[in-house]
Amino acid sequence: MNEHLIKSKENFNGTYENNAARYLPIGPQVPKEQNLNWNIVYKNVCQNLFSLGCEQKTLEEFYESILKDIKENRQTKDLATIIEKVYFENTESIEITPYSRLVNSEKALIRTKTMIDVFDTMLCGITTKNMDFIGNNFLEEIVNASAKKLCTEVVKNKTKTAYLPFLSKKCQEDFLFISARPGLLNESIEHLIEIYSFLYITQLSLHLYSPKLRFSEPTSKEMYFILEGEKVSKERHSTFLKGYKRVFEKDVGASYDIFPHLGYLELIATEPLWVISQQAHEQVFIDQINELNSAFCSKFNIHFAGYRNSFEDAINDGLIYHKEIFKENNKKSTRYDANKKVCDSAATNFAGNFRVNKVRAGGWYFQLSTKTVLLITNFIIGNKEKLLIDDVVEGFNERGIYFDLKSKQALLAIYKNIGNVIKLSDSGDAVYVTSTI
């Protein structure tokens, strides 16, 4: 007997509360009240990359300890005065040393804890080389060396299963790339975290939305973007219907399912659905799911269509039943408004910097800024000297970012404007893109 299912069914005896917090860092509050502390998330990601932690409570304490170490070191004490003047008279900037990001003693609330778990899982197993930040000059080298002395080794759990393995793979590749480049790391880590948080929410929504695909290991789903400054119209079918509207259109976008669906799946198991779908299911387990569905329908006065013989059919029925209590015509609770707040928060807090409202062209579209395009392009090219334009586009696709023909032309125009395009034939068939780093 599945103890988790039995406990879930027993919970129907009291007031039912949807719980999607294991995989969703958004709750049923308005965007401003989500209380997601990104500084703690930045700290956690750096712990994964550096394999280090820091027990210093505040940045002021951290900086004082660095100066103390420099002043007490015979080899550096003569430089303490100039280091203090150059780097510590104005300590508002976190860029004094990358190790500063490890300092944060604030308590993580539920949304922050989930976001931390998301990145812990996506970065699970990542192995970075021993990272010693040298800096731009010998003074920064001294500061970084003293800062590292205040840190201790952190060992993260290496056995977590990502809900979106394809995204986890690219996430690790991109963080490995910047971890080998301290300047880029300090400059881009917050934006990279923002990008992957957005891609996680949208790609997870699209994965769970499909009754067939939700049982298979997730793959990148089509999600179309335009580029900064690009003209657009409704006639561009993919960008209009398979972009922002596909995820966030009121009541029918994929994001309107993520809160109800993850809440129902939490009743079934703690692992991702695609993981438990790969396991052999005894009939008793399927019967328990049917019984759970029947009890749920009875509690909320929903028509129960009967027992299903397969695991997939029982789960799909359960997801349909569960979504019923979140529909607008359900006047018995405030769950519709709660679900709408989740979607509004996803659109505002996670997609806010990746969308644009083109009123004359039908409303919202996903859009990438030139800054984001160039950053991701550098990740895609990686350590190679150059990459074919088609392979660059495929690299975007692998991360869940798609372009129609006109946006591909706009992408090429960006590369031409900054001068990182190489043509190896007069016909232009072999167009290569080079890194900007």
N, C-alpha and C positions, 0 to 999 in steps of 0.2 A: 504494500500500500504506500502511496506517495504522501508522506507526512506534510509536505508543503501544501499540497492540494487540500488535504483534510483541514488544515489550519485555516486556509483561505475560505473554505466553505463555512466554517464555524464563525468567521468574522461577519457573515451576513446576518447574524442574529442581532447585532447592534446597528448603530449608525454607520452606513457605508461611506468610506472616504477613499477617493481614487489616489493611488500612490504610484507615481511614475518617476520618483526621484533617483532611482538607481542609475538610469541612463539619460535622464532629461534634466539639464541644469536650469530649468525654467519652471516656475510655479504659477498658480492661478492668482497672480497679483498684477497690477498695472506695471508698465516698464520701469518706472522710477522706484518701485518698491521691491524689486527682485533681490536687492542686497547681495549681488555677486561682486566679491572683492577681487578685482583683477590683479592687484599687487601680490596677493597670496598665490594666485595662479602662476604669475611670473616667477615667484620664488620656487614653487614646486617644479616648474619646467626646468629651471636652472639646476635644481637638485638632481634631476634626471640627467642633464647634460654634463654637469661637473662631477657628479657622484660625491658631492660635498653638501654639508649643511653648516649653519652658523647659529650659535646659541646667544649671540649678542641681541639684546632686546630692542635697541633703537639704533638708527644710523649715527646719532650723536655719540653714543657709547662705542660704536664700531670704529668711527673715525678717531676718537680719543685713544682707543687701544692701538690703532695703527700708528699714530704719532708717537705714542709711548714706546712702542717697539723700535721705531726708527731712532728715537733719541737715546735709547739704551743700548743700541747696537754700535759697537766701536767702529765698524766699517761705514756706518751711515749717519752717525750723530752729527757730523759737521755739516751735513746737508739738510738737517731737520728744519732749520729756520726758513730756507728758501722753499722747501717742499710745503711747509705749512702756509707760507704766503701764497704760493702758486695754486695749491690744490684745496686747502682747507679753510681759507678765509671766507669763501662762499661755497657752502656745502649743500646748496639747494639741488644741485644736479646729481643724479644717481650715477653719472658717467665717470665719477672719480675712479672707480674700479668696477669691473663687471661683478666682482664678488659682493658688491653692495646689494645686489638683487636677492641674495640669500638671507638678508636681514629683514625679518618681519615677525613680530610677536602677536599680531592680531589674531583673534579667534575666527576660524572659518565657520560660517553658517551653512545651512543645508545646500543652497544653490552653489556656493563656492566649493563645498566638499564634493558635489557631483562633478563640477567642472574639473577639479583636481583629479578625480577618478578617471574621467574621460581621457585626460592627457597622460596620466600614469599608464593607462591601458594602451593608448596609441603609441606611446614611447617605450612600452614594455620590451625589454631585451636589447634596447639600443646600447651600443658600445662605442664610447668616444675615447679617443686617445687621451693620455694624461695631459690635461689642459693647464698650461702655465701661461698666463696672460703677461706678455712682456710690456706691451704699451708702445707708444710712439717714440719714447726716448728713455734714457737711463733712469731719470727721476720716476717716471711711471712704472718702470720695472721694479724699483725699490718699493713703491707704494703697493703694487700688486703682490710682491713677495711677502710683505708684512701682513697684508690682508689675508692671504692664503693660510698663514700660520694660525689665524683665528678660526679656521674652518676645520671640521672633522668629517671623516668619511661617512657617507650615507649609502646604504644598500637598499635598493628598491625591489619590490616583488617582481620576479621575472616570469611569472606563470599566468598572468592575466590574459584573457581572450578578448580581443577587440571586437566590437559589434560590427565595425566596418574595416575588415582586414586590408582591403585595397587602399583605403585612405590612410590607415596606419603605416603601411609600407612607404607611401610617398611622404608622409609626415616625418618618418624617421630619416629618409634620404635627405630631406630638406634641412632638418635640424642638424644632421651630421655635417652637411655642407657649410652651414654658417658657424658651427662650433669650431671648425678649423680656421675660421677667419674672424678673430676677435673684434675687429672694427665693424664688420658687417653684423656680427652678433649683437653688439651693443646698439647699433643703429636700427636693426630690423626685427629683433626678437618679438617686440610687442605687436608689430603688424603681422608677423607670421602666425602668432598665436591667434590673433583676430581672424585671419584668413581661415585657419583650420577649425576654429570654433564655428564659424559660419558654414563651412563646407560640411562639418559633422552634422549640424542641425538639419540642413537642407537635404543632404544625401540620405540621412536616416529616415527623414519624413518620406522621401520618395521610395525607399526600400520597403518600408512597412505598408505603404499605400497599396501595393500590388498584391492581390490575393494569391497569385501564383509565385511571384518572385520572392516574397517574404520568407519562404521556407528554404530558399537556396542561399549559399554563401553570397553576401552582397558584392555587387560589381558597380562600377561607375554608371550612374544614370544620367541621361541627357538633361542638361540644364543650361539653357542658352543665355549668353551675355552679349551686350553691345559694348563698345569701347567709348572712352571719354570723348565727348564732342561729336560723336557719330550721329547722323540723322537716321531716323527710323520711322516705320509706318506699320499699320496693321497688316498690310499685304505681305510683310515678312513673317510668314506663318510660324516658323520655329522660334524666333525671338519673341513674338507676341504671345503665342499659346504655350510654348514649352520652356518658358523662362520664369519670370516672377509669378505670372498667373498660375502656372502649374503647381507652385508651392504655396502661395499665399492668397489666392483668390478666395473671397469671403465664402465660407461654409463648404466649398467644394475643393479647395486646394489641399495638397497632401499634408500640409502642416496642421490642418484641422483634425487629422486622425492621430497624430503622434501622441498626444496626451491621453486620450481614451485607450488607444491600442497598447501603449506601454503599461498603462494601469491594469488592463486585463491580463497581459502577459506576465505581470508581476504575480498575479494569482496562480499562474501555472508553474513557473520556475524562476530561478534567479539568473539563469544563463540566457544569452541571446537566443531568440527563437530558432535561427538557422543552425545553431549548435545542437539544440535538443532535437531538431528535425532529423539530424544525421544519425541519431541513436535508434536502436530497435525499440519499438513500443509494444509492450504486452497489452492485451485486450483490457486487462483490469485498469491500466493507466488511461486508456481511451474512455472507458466507462466512467472513470472518476471525472474526467473533463466534461462528459455529457451530464453527469449528476451536478457538477458545479454550474453548468449552463442552465440546467433546469431550475436549480435553487435560485439562481440570479433572476431568471425570468419570473419566478413566483414572487420574489421579493418586490420587484418593480412592475408587476402586472404587465409583462411583455409576453406575447404569444411564443410558446416554445414549439419549434418545428419538429422535434423528436430527436431520438438518438442517432448519431452518425457512426458509421463503421470504421472510418479512417481518421487518423490523427489530424490530417490537414483539414478535413471537412468539419470536424468538431471544433478546431481552433477558429476557422473562418466564421462558423456560426456564432461562436462566443464573442468574437470581435464585433460582429454585427449587432448582437444583443447589447453589448456593452456600450456601443456608440449611441444606441437609442436614448440613453439617459442624458446625453449631452446635446440632443437636438433642440432647436429653438421652440418647437411646439410642446416640449415637455415643461409644463407649468408647475410641476411639483417641487422643483428645486432650482437652484441658481447655477447648475452645472453648465448650461449653455454659456452664460456670461463668464464663468471660470475658464472654460476652454477658449473662449474668444480672447481673454486676457493673456493666455499662454501664447496664442498665435500673434497677437499684437506685440507682445514682448519679444518674440522671436524675430519679427519683422523689424522692430525698432532697435533692439539691443544687439542683435546678431547680424542682420542684413542691412542695417542702417547705412553703412558706408559702402555698400555694394549694390545700390539701387538708385534709380533716378525716375522722377515723375515726368513723363512726356505726355502732357494733357491732350495735346492735339493728335497724338498717335495712340490714344486708348488707355493711357494710365501708366502704371509702374512697369519698369523693366529692370532686370539685373544689369549692372554696369561695372566694368573694371576701370579704375583710374590708370593713367599711364605709369604712375609709380608702381602700382601693383603688377601690371603687365610685365614691366622690366624686372622686378624682383623675382616673379615666378619664372620668367624666361631664363634668368641666370641659374635658378635651381634646376630647370630642365636640362640646360646645357651642361651644368655641373663642371667637372674637370676636363671636359673635352674642349678643343679649340673652337670648334664650330659644329653646327647641326643643321641638317636639311630643314627647311621651313615646314614641310609636312610632318617631320618628326617632332618639331617644336609644338605644332598644333596638337599632335597626339599626346604630348606630355601634358598639355592643358586638359585634354579629355580624361586622361588617367586620374586627374585630381578632381573631376566632376565639373569641369568648365568647358563649355562647348560654344562654337561660333558658327554662324551660317556663312555663306560665300562672301557676302558684303563685309561682314566683320573680319573675315580672314584677310580680305583686301586691305581693310583699315589697319589690321595688325601689321601687315607687311609695310604699310606706309609709315607706321611708327618706327619700325626698324630702319627704314631707309632714311628717315629724317634725322636719326641720331648717328647714322653712318655705320651701323653694324650688320650690313648685308654684303655678301660676297656672291657674285655670279661667276660660275665657272664655265659658262657657255654663252655664245652670242644669242641663242634662242631663249635663254633665261630659264631653261628647264631645270638646271641645277642651281637653286637659290639656297645659300647657306646663311644662317644667322650666327653671329659671334656674341660672346659674353660681353657685358659692359663692365665687368670687374677686372 
